[in-house]
Amino acid sequence: MGGGSVPLLTLQDAHVWWAWVVVVSNGVVGLWALGADRVPRLRRRSLWVCTAAAQVSIFVEVALGVTVQKVDEIEPPQLHDFYGFIALITVAIVYAYRLQLRDRLYLLYGFGGLFLMGLGIRAMVLHT
């Protein structure tokens, strides 16, 4: 190809870019769920679809991170992996408590989403 070609997205670039998807999506659904706790018209099926997508994005991000480490043979910053795996565990804990906290489901998923956003931010800050 000529000198004007666009460089391909690397796995590491995808991992960094996808981190923003994780942070923004979990923050948005977290705020939406907290709003839905107070404003019934915000209680829509689409909230749960978006929440599921935001939480699945965490699994994608962790898989990208593990792949980057193996393929590029790099060592992540201290605690970076820890935050990723804590995020996975948080998704499982929130899901596990959904029946026990059914009367406070929007609060559970609202604060859970914001916590996941915070974990993502903290993991990203370690890279700067």
Secondary structure, DSSP 4 states (H G I P E B T S, - for coil): --TTPPPPPPHHHHHHHHHHHHHHHHHHHHHHHHHHHH-GGG--HHHHHHHHHHHHHHHHHHHHHHHHHHHHT--PPTTHHHHHHHHHHHHHHHHHTTTTTGGGHHHHHHHHHHHHHHHHHHHHHTT-
